[in-house]
Amino acid sequence: MSEIYCGNCGNVVQPKDRFCQKCSFPLELETDRTEISQPTELVRGNCLFFMLISMLITSPLVAIVYFISITTTVGPPLSNMPAWIIFLLGIGSIAQFIFAMAIWKWKKWGMYGLVGLSIIVCFINSIYINNQSAILGLAGAATIAFLLRKSWNQMG
């Protein structure tokens, strides 16, 4: 249910009131009242739901692969990377899981973190793999940003 406020002092007023009880401001005109409705509930669409679920499932698995590949011999493209970069990518996969969980809980910082992480991984991939793969890696963050556009102002 929505509440009505005095346009002068912000006091809650009743729809039948002609004057504000606090400041005596006349409330005869509709423009003298400010109606504030309850915030609408945030709803995940199917695409956002499946993207976040896939990130929450695959990110820890990718992190495990990165951490295992530090000590074992793997083929390209990881064989071209120093061990510390592979370790950094494993940490990034864990961070991606955390950011996806934050987005799931409607936190803006999760999206900021995901975009920042995507840019860092894009830079690493452009050095060690190729530019096409690097730029394609930004598509996930861009898609999630697009899917969150209607909910952005309500996110915490």
N, C-alpha and C positions, 0 to 999 in steps of 0.2 A: 504494500500500500504506500502511496506517496504522501508526503507531508507538504504543507503550504507554509511559506515563510514570508514575513514582512519584507517588502522591498527596501525599506529604510534601515531597519536595525537588525534584521535576520531572525527575529523572534518567531517561534512557531505560532501560527494563527489558525483559527477554525474557518472553514469555507463560508459560514454564515456571518462571521465578524465583519463589521463595517469599518472598525478602527482597530489598530494594534493595541493590545492590552498593555504593552510595555512602553511604547513611545507615542501613542495616540495618533499615529500616522493614519490618514484616511485610506481605506482599502476598497474604495468603490470601483476602481478600474481594475480590470484583469492584469494590466501591466504593472500594478503596484504589488502583485503577489508573485512569488517565485516558487514554482513547483519543482521539487526534486524527487525523482522516482528512485526506487531501489535499483541498484546495478543489475544488469542482466547477467545471467549465469553464462560463464564461458563454456563453449562446446567445441570439442575437437571434431573436425571433419574426418572422413575416412582416410583421406590421403595423409593428413598430419598424424593421425593415429598409427597408421602402418609405417610411416617413415620413422616415427619415434620408437615404436616397438622394434623395428629392425635395427635401429641404432643401439638400443638397449641390449639387444641380443648379440649383435655382431661385434660391437666395440670391445667387450672383454675377450672375446675369442681372438680378435685381431691382435690385441695386446699380448696374449699368450704366444701367438705365432711369432711376433716380433721378439719377445724375450727368449724364446727357444732358439730362434735363428741367430742370436748373438753367439751362442756356443757351438752351433752346428753349421755345416756347410750347406748353403742353399744356392739355388740357381739365380739367374737374373730376375728381377732388378735389384734384389737385396745384396747380391754378391758385390755390387759396385759401391756399396755404401760402407763407410767406417762403422765400427761397432757402436760408437757413441751416438751416431745418427739413428741407428736402428733402435737403440735404447730410448732415445728421445721420441721416436715415433710410437714406441710402446707406451711411454708416459702420455703422449698425446691421445692415444686410444682410450686410456683410462679417463683423461680429461674430457674426451668426447662423451663418454658414458655419463659423467657428472653433469655436463652441460645439457645433455638430452634429458636427464632426470629433472633438472631445473626447469627446462622448457615444459616438460610434462606437468610440473607443478605451477605453471604460468608465471615464471620468474624471468624478467627481462635480462638479467645478467647471464642467464643461460644462453640466450641468443647472441649477446655480445661476445661471450666466450667462444661460442661455436664459430662465429665469423672470424674472430682473431686467430683461433686455431686453424681454421681452413686456409687463411692467408699464409700462416707459417708453413703448413704442410705443402701448400702450393709452391712456395719458394723452394723448399727442400726437394720436392719432386721435379721442379724445373731444372735443378742442378744435376740430380742423379738419375732421373728417368728421361722424361721429355716434356716439352711445353704443352703438348696436347693433353696428356694425362694430368698435368698440373692444373690446367684451366678447368678440365672436366671435374676435378675434385672440388671446385667451388660451387658446382651445380647443386649439391645437396644443401649447403647452407643457404643458397639463393632460393631454392624451392621452399625450404622451411620458412624463410623470411616472407616469401610471398604468401604462404598459407596462414601466417600469423598476422597479416596486415590488418584484418578487421578486428582482431582481438588485442592489438598492441596497446591501445590506450587504457585497457582494463587490466593489463598484466601488472603484477607487483614488482 
